Amino acid sequence: MIAGIGLDIVELDRITKLDERSDKFRLRILSTREILLYDMLPPHRKIEFLAGRFAAKEAFAKARGTGIGKDCRFEQIEILPEPSGKPVLYFDGGEVAGFVSITHTRTVAAAQVVLEK
């Protein structure tokens, strides 16, 4: 049974500007393990990765019905790939029952989250 659906889209230029100012935005959005993945990417893929994770975490918070705030913070949400590349959602260290899809074009990144009960 579907418990929630969330969708988010973000412009890559916006994320690029935030990331170029300092690493604070990146460190606020990505978990330690996500930063390790980010650091291994070629430069042209880093913004796509960061923007995709940002959109996915926003979509997850929307699917939960809380939004980003005191009950659902960026650092509590983690999206890690399975060996196949499929992204898997984690919240407070536990795997989330549901699905996440992340996509991007040259100008935007988008993500959709479907949570199950």
DALIN-V839998 format. One record per backbone hydrogen bond with DSSP energy under -1.0 kcal/mol. CO is the residue of the C=O (numbers start at 0). NH is the residue of the N-H. Records with the same first field share a line. If there is no record, write none. Layout:
CO=NH  NH
This chain:
0=116
3=114
5=112
7=110
9=108
10=14
11=15
12=16
13=17
14=18
15=19
16=20
22=26
23=27
24=28
25=29
30=34
31=35
32=36
33=37
34=38
37=40
41=44
44=48
45=49
46=50
47=51
48=52
49=53
50=54
51=55
52=56
53=57
54=58
55=59
56=60
57=61
58=62
59=63
60=65  66
71=68
72=75
73=76
75=91
77=89
79=87
81=84
85=81
87=79
88=95
89=77
90=93
93=90
96=115
98=113
100=111
102=109
106=11
107=104
108=9
109=102
110=7
111=100
112=5
113=98
114=2  3
